[in-house]
C-alpha cells in the first residue's frame, strides 16, 4: 500500500475550495437542465446542450480534479506542487471564471464571445501544468502513476487549446473544419484528460480504499499508449478536415476496456470493502461501460446517450465518490494541525459518516435514472434537472456537515482548555 506523506499536504482550504465549487457547479448544471428542459437534450450542437456539457465537464469534473490533484500528489506521490496558496487561488479563479463565461456565451445569455472564456480556461490548464509537471518529472518512484498524471494534465491542456481554437472558429476569426475539431476536442477532454487521470489515480486509490489488486503495469501502460496514439491520430485528421469511423470504434473499445477492467478488479477482490465509495465506483464503471456501447453503436441519438452516461452519470460518480473521501480527510488534517499533539481526534469516518455518503449515492442513483428517462423521453428533462440539482446539493450538504463537525470539535477542545 502507498505510504501517505501527511506532512506534505497543502493547507486544507486550498483543495477544499475546488471541491466545494464542484458541488455548486453540479447544482448549477441541474438548474440549467431544469430551466431549459427538452431544449438541452435536442441536439449535441444546441447552445443549451453545450452549456450543460461544459458546466459538467469544467465546473463539476474540472474543479473536483484540480482540487484532488493539489491534495493527492503531495500526499500520495511525494510530488512537490509549486506556487503555494497564491497560485492555487489564481488557478481557482481562472478555472471558474472561464467556465462561467463560456457557459453563458454558449447558452447565449451574455453578449460575449466564447473565446473570452476559452482564453481563461487555457490559462487555467497552462497554470496547472506549470504547477504540477516539474514536480512530477523530478519526483522519484511510482513512475507509471507520475507519467499517467503528467500525460493527463498535458491532455487537458491540449483539450483547452482545441476549445479556444473552436471558439475562434465559431466567432469567424479562423476558418477550420468545425465538426472534426469538435470531436477531437471532446476526445482529448473526456478521454485524454478526465478518464486518463482516473485510470492513473485508480492504481493507488482502488487498492487503498477498496481493497482491490493493482492493474498490471504493462497492461495499464499499453492502454495509455493506445489512448494517446488514437487521440493524436484523431487530432491530425481533424486539422486536415477529416475523420474516420474507426477512431470512434477505437475510443469506444478503450473506454469499455477501462470500465470492464475496473469492474473485474472489484469482482475479484478477496476482501472488497463494501463502502459507499466502492459502490459509487461500481455504478460509475457500469455507466461508462454502457456509454462505450452507445458510442460503438454510433448515430446521433446514441452519441447523446453516451454523453449523458459519461458526463452526467459515470464520471461524476467516479470523481464524486473520491471527492467526499478527500473532503473528510481534509477536515481531519485541519483538526490535526490546529489541535496539535496530545489531542485525540475523531476519525475520518466520524467526520463524514457512511450514512451521509449512502444518502448522496442514493440521490445520484435517482438522478441517473431520471437523466436516462429524460434522454429517452425529453419531456422529463425538467424533472431530471431537479433530480441532478438535488443530488449535488446533497453532496454539498455532506461537505458542510464535515465542516460543522470539525468546528464543533474545535469548540469543545477550546472549552476544555
C-alpha positions in Angstrom: 0.0 0.0 0.0 1.2 3.5 -0.8 2.5 5.4 2.3 1.0 8.8 2.8 3.3 11.8 3.4 0.9 13.7 5.7 3.4 16.5 6.3 3.4 17.3 2.6 -0.3 18.0 2.4 -1.2 21.6 1.4 -3.3 23.9 3.6 -6.7 22.1 3.7 -8.5 25.3 2.5 -6.7 25.1 -0.9 -8.2 21.9 -2.3 -11.4 22.3 -0.3 -12.3 25.4 -2.2 -12.2 23.5 -5.5 -14.2 20.5 -4.1 -17.0 22.8 -2.8 -17.3 24.6 -6.1 -17.6 21.2 -7.9 -20.8 20.6 -6.0 -22.0 24.1 -6.6 -21.4 23.7 -10.4 -23.4 20.4 -10.2 -26.3 22.3 -8.7 -25.9 24.9 -11.5 -26.0 22.1 -14.1 -29.2 20.7 -12.6 -30.7 24.2 -12.7 -29.7 24.7 -16.3 -31.4 21.4 -17.3 -34.5 22.3 -15.2 -34.8 25.7 -16.8 -34.0 24.7 -20.4 -35.9 21.4 -20.4 -36.0 19.3 -23.5 -34.1 22.0 -25.5 -31.0 20.9 -23.6 -31.4 17.3 -24.9 -32.5 18.1 -28.5 -29.1 18.0 -30.2 -25.4 17.8 -29.3 -24.9 21.1 -31.3 -27.5 23.2 -29.4 -26.4 26.1 -27.3 -28.3 24.8 -24.2 -26.7 21.4 -24.6 -23.2 22.8 -25.0 -23.7 24.9 -21.9 -24.8 21.9 -19.9 -21.9 19.8 -21.1 -19.3 22.4 -20.2 -21.0 23.1 -16.8 -20.5 19.4 -16.1 -17.1 18.9 -17.7 -15.4 22.1 -16.4 -17.4 23.0 -13.4 -18.1 19.7 -11.8 -15.3 17.4 -13.1 -12.7 20.2 -13.6 -13.0 21.6 -10.0 -13.1 18.1 -8.5 -10.0 17.0 -10.4 -8.0 20.2 -9.9 -8.6 20.2 -6.2 -8.0 16.4 -5.8 -4.6 16.7 -7.7 -3.5 19.5 -5.4 -4.1 17.2 -2.4 -3.3 13.8 -3.8 0.1 14.4 -5.5 2.0 15.8 -2.5 0.5 13.2 0.0 0.3 10.0 -2.1 3.1 10.5 -4.7 5.5 12.9 -2.9 5.2 15.4 -5.7 6.0 19.0 -4.9 3.3 21.3 -6.1 4.7 24.8 -7.0 3.2 28.2 -6.3 1.6 27.8 -2.9 -1.7 29.4 -1.8 -1.5 32.4 -4.2 -1.1 30.2 -7.3 -4.0 28.0 -6.1 -6.2 31.0 -5.7 -5.4 32.2 -9.2 -5.9 28.7 -10.6 -9.4 28.6 -9.0 -10.3 32.0 -10.3 -9.2 31.2 -13.9 -11.0 27.9 -14.0 -14.3 29.1 -12.6 -14.5 32.5 -14.2 -13.5 30.9 -17.6 -16.1 28.2 -17.2 -18.8 30.7 -16.2 -18.1 33.0 -19.2 -18.0 30.0 -21.6 -21.3 28.6 -20.3 -23.0 32.0 -20.5 -21.7 32.5 -24.0 -22.7 29.1 -25.2 -26.2 29.5 -23.8 -26.5 33.0 -25.4 -27.3 34.6 -22.1 -24.5 37.1 -22.3 -23.4 39.4 -25.2 -19.9 38.0 -25.4 -17.9 35.6 -27.5 -17.0 32.2 -26.2 -13.3 32.9 -26.8 -13.0 35.0 -23.7 -13.9 32.0 -21.6 -11.7 29.9 -23.7 -8.7 32.2 -23.1 -9.2 32.0 -19.3 -9.6 28.2 -19.4 -6.4 27.8 -21.5 -4.6 29.9 -18.9 -6.0 27.7 -16.1 -4.8 24.5 -17.7 -1.5 26.0 -18.6 -1.0 27.2 -14.9 -2.0 23.7 -13.7 0.8 22.2 -15.9 3.3 24.8 -14.6 2.4 23.9 -11.0 2.4 20.1 -11.4 4.7 19.0 -14.2 8.1 20.0 -12.8 7.3 18.1 -9.6 6.0 15.1 -11.5 9.2 14.9 -13.5 11.6 15.3 -10.5 9.8 13.0 -8.0 11.1 9.5 -7.6 9.3 6.2 -7.6 5.8 5.4 -8.9 6.8 6.0 -12.5 3.6 4.8 -14.1 1.5 7.0 -11.8 3.5 10.1 -12.4 3.6 9.6 -16.2 -0.1 8.8 -16.2 -0.9 12.0 -14.3 1.5 14.1 -16.4 0.1 12.9 -19.7 -3.5 13.6 -18.4 -2.5 17.1 -17.4 -1.0 17.6 -20.9 -4.2 16.1 -22.4 -6.2 18.7 -20.5 -4.0 21.4 -21.9 -4.5 20.1 -25.5 -8.3 20.0 -24.9 -8.3 23.6 -23.6 -6.2 24.7 -26.6 -8.6 23.0 -29.0 -11.5 24.6 -27.2 -10.1 28.0 -27.8 -9.5 27.2 -31.5 -13.1 26.1 -31.8 -14.3 29.3 -30.1 -12.2 31.4 -32.6 -13.6 29.3 -35.4 -17.2 29.9 -34.2 -16.5 33.6 -33.9 -15.4 33.6 -37.6 -11.8 34.7 -36.7 -10.4 31.4 -38.0 -11.7 29.1 -40.7 -11.2 25.5 -39.7 -13.3 22.2 -40.0 -15.8 22.5 -37.1 -17.1 19.0 -36.6 -13.8 17.1 -36.7 -12.2 19.6 -34.4 -15.2 19.3 -32.0 -14.8 15.6 -31.9 -11.1 15.9 -31.3 -11.7 18.4 -28.5 -14.2 16.1 -26.9 -11.9 13.2 -27.2 -8.9 15.0 -25.6 -11.1 16.5 -22.9 -13.1 13.4 -21.8 -10.6 10.7 -22.6 -7.2 12.2 -22.6 -7.8 14.3 -19.5 -10.6 13.0 -17.3 -10.6 9.3 -18.0 -6.8 9.0 -18.3 -6.4 10.8 -15.0 -8.9 8.5 -13.3 -7.2 5.4 -14.7 -3.8 6.7 -13.5 -5.0 7.6 -10.0 -7.1 4.4 -9.7 -3.8 2.5 -9.5 -3.4 3.9 -6.0 -6.9 4.7 -4.7 -8.6 1.4 -5.6 -6.1 -0.8 -3.6 -6.0 1.8 -0.8 -9.7 2.5 -0.4 -11.5 -0.6 -2.0 -9.1 -3.4 -1.3 -8.6 -4.5 -4.9 -5.4 -5.5 -6.6 -3.5 -3.0 -8.8 -3.7 -3.3 -12.6 -0.6 -5.0 -14.1 1.8 -2.2 -15.0 2.3 -3.4 -18.7 -1.5 -3.6 -19.2 -2.1 -0.1 -17.9 0.9 1.4 -19.8 -0.4 -0.3 -23.0 -3.8 1.2 -22.5 -2.4 4.7 -22.0 -0.2 4.4 -25.1 -3.1 3.2 -27.2 -5.3 6.0 -26.0 -2.9 8.8 -26.8 -1.9 7.3 -30.1 -5.6 7.3 -31.0 -6.1 10.9 -29.9 -3.0 12.1 -31.8 -4.3 10.4 -35.0 -7.7 12.0 -34.5 -6.1 15.4 -34.0 -4.0 15.2 -37.2 -7.0 14.1 -39.2 -9.2 16.8 -37.7 -6.7 19.5 -38.6 -7.0 18.2 -42.2 -10.8 18.3 -42.0 -11.2 14.5 -42.0 -12.5 11.9 -39.6 -12.6 8.2 -39.5 -15.3 5.9 -38.0 -12.6 3.6 -36.9 -11.4 6.3 -34.4 -14.9 6.3 -32.7 -14.8 2.5 -32.5 -11.3 2.6 -31.0 -12.3 5.2 -28.5 -15.3 3.1 -27.5 -13.2 0.0 -27.1 -10.7 1.8 -24.9 -13.5 3.2 -22.6 -15.1 -0.2 -22.5 -11.7 -1.8 -21.5 -11.2 0.7 -18.7 -14.8 0.2 -17.3 -14.8 -3.6 -17.5 -11.3 -3.7 -16.1 -12.4 -1.7 -13.1 -15.5 -3.9 -12.6 -13.3 -7.1 -13.0 -10.9 -5.9 -10.3 -13.7 -5.3 -7.9 -15.3 -8.7 -8.6 -12.0 -10.5 -8.0 -11.1 -8.7 -4.8 -10.9 -11.3 -2.0 -11.8 -8.7 0.6 -13.7 -6.0 -1.2 -14.6 -3.1 1.1 -18.3 -2.6 0.7 -18.3 1.1 1.3 -20.2 3.9 -0.4 -17.0 4.7 -2.4 -16.8 1.1 -3.7 -20.5 1.2 -4.8 -20.1 4.6 -6.3 -17.2 3.4 -8.5 -19.1 0.2 -9.3 -22.1 2.1 -10.7 -19.7 4.7 -12.3 -17.9 1.9 -14.2 -21.1 0.3 -15.3 -22.3 3.7 -16.6 -19.1 4.1 -18.5 -19.4 0.6 -20.0 -22.9 1.5 -21.2 -21.6 4.8 -22.6 -18.9 2.9 -24.5 -21.5 0.6 -26.0 -23.6 3.6 -27.1 -20.5 5.1 -28.7 -19.7 1.9 -30.5 -23.3 1.8 -31.8 -23.0 5.3 -33.4 -25.8 7.5 -34.5 -26.8 10.9 -33.2 -29.2 9.6 -30.6 -26.6 7.1 -29.3 -23.9 9.8 -29.1 -26.2 11.9 -27.0 -26.9 8.9 -24.8 -23.1 8.2 -24.5 -22.6 11.8 -23.4 -25.3 11.6 -20.8 -24.0 8.3 -19.4 -20.4 9.5 -19.2 -20.5 13.2 -18.4 -23.7 13.4 -16.2 -23.6 9.9 -14.6 -20.5 7.8 -14.8 -17.6 10.2 -14.4 -19.3 12.3 -11.7 -19.9 9.1 -9.7 -16.2 8.1 -10.0 -14.9 11.6 -9.2 -17.6 12.5 -6.7 -17.0 9.4 -4.6 -13.4 10.3 -4.1 -14.4 14.0 -3.6 -16.3 13.1 -0.4 -13.4 10.9 0.9 -10.9 13.7 0.3 -13.1 16.3 1.9 -13.4 14.3 5.1 -9.6 13.6 5.0 -9.0 17.4 4.7 -11.2 18.0 7.7 -9.1 15.5 9.7 -5.8 17.1 8.6 -7.2 20.6 9.6 -8.0 19.3 13.1 -4.6 17.7 13.4 -2.8 20.9 12.5 -5.0 23.2 14.7 -5.1 21.0 17.8 -1.5 19.8 17.8 -0.2 16.7 19.6 -1.9 15.2 22.6 -5.5 15.6 21.5 -7.4 12.5 20.5 -9.0 13.4 17.2 -12.3 11.9 15.7 -11.7 9.5 12.9 -12.3 10.4 9.3 -15.4 8.2 9.2 -16.9 10.1 12.1 -16.4 13.4 10.3 -18.3 12.1 7.3 -20.4 9.1 8.4 -21.2 6.3 5.9 -24.9 7.2 6.3 -24.4 10.6 4.7 -22.4 9.1 1.8 -25.1 6.5 1.1 -27.7 9.3 1.0 -25.6 11.1 -1.6 -25.1 7.9 -3.6 -28.8 7.1 -3.5 -29.7 10.5 -4.7 -27.2 10.2 -7.5 -28.8 6.9 -8.4 -32.2 8.6 -8.6 -30.7 11.4 -10.7 -29.1 8.8 -13.1 -32.5 7.1 -13.6 -34.2 10.4 -14.2 -31.5 11.5 -16.7 -31.7 8.3 -18.6 -35.5 8.6 -18.7 -35.2 12.2 -20.0 -32.8 11.1 -22.7 -35.5 8.6 -23.9 -38.4 11.0 -23.3 -37.2 14.7 -23.4 -40.4 15.8 -21.8 -38.9 14.6 -18.5 -35.9 16.9 -18.8 -37.1 19.4 -16.2 -37.7 16.6 -13.6 -34.2 15.2 -14.4 -32.7 18.6 -13.9 -34.3 18.9 -10.4 -33.0 15.4 -9.5 -29.5 16.4 -10.7 -29.6 19.6 -8.6 -30.8 17.6 -5.5 -28.0 15.0 -5.9 -25.3 17.6 -6.0 -26.9 19.6 -3.2 -26.8 16.5 -1.0 -23.0 16.3 -1.8 -22.6 19.9 -0.8 -24.6 19.4 2.4 -22.3 16.4 3.3 -19.3 18.6 2.9 -20.9 21.3 5.1 -21.5 18.5 7.6 -17.8 17.8 7.8 -17.0 21.5 8.4 -19.7 21.6 11.1 -18.4 18.6 12.9 -14.8 19.9 12.8 -15.9 23.3 14.2 -17.9 21.6 16.9 -14.9 19.5 17.9 -12.6 22.6 18.0 -15.1 24.4 20.1 -15.2 21.5 22.6 -11.3 21.5 22.7 -11.2 25.3 23.4 -13.8 24.9 26.2 -11.6 22.2 27.9 -8.6 24.4 27.7 
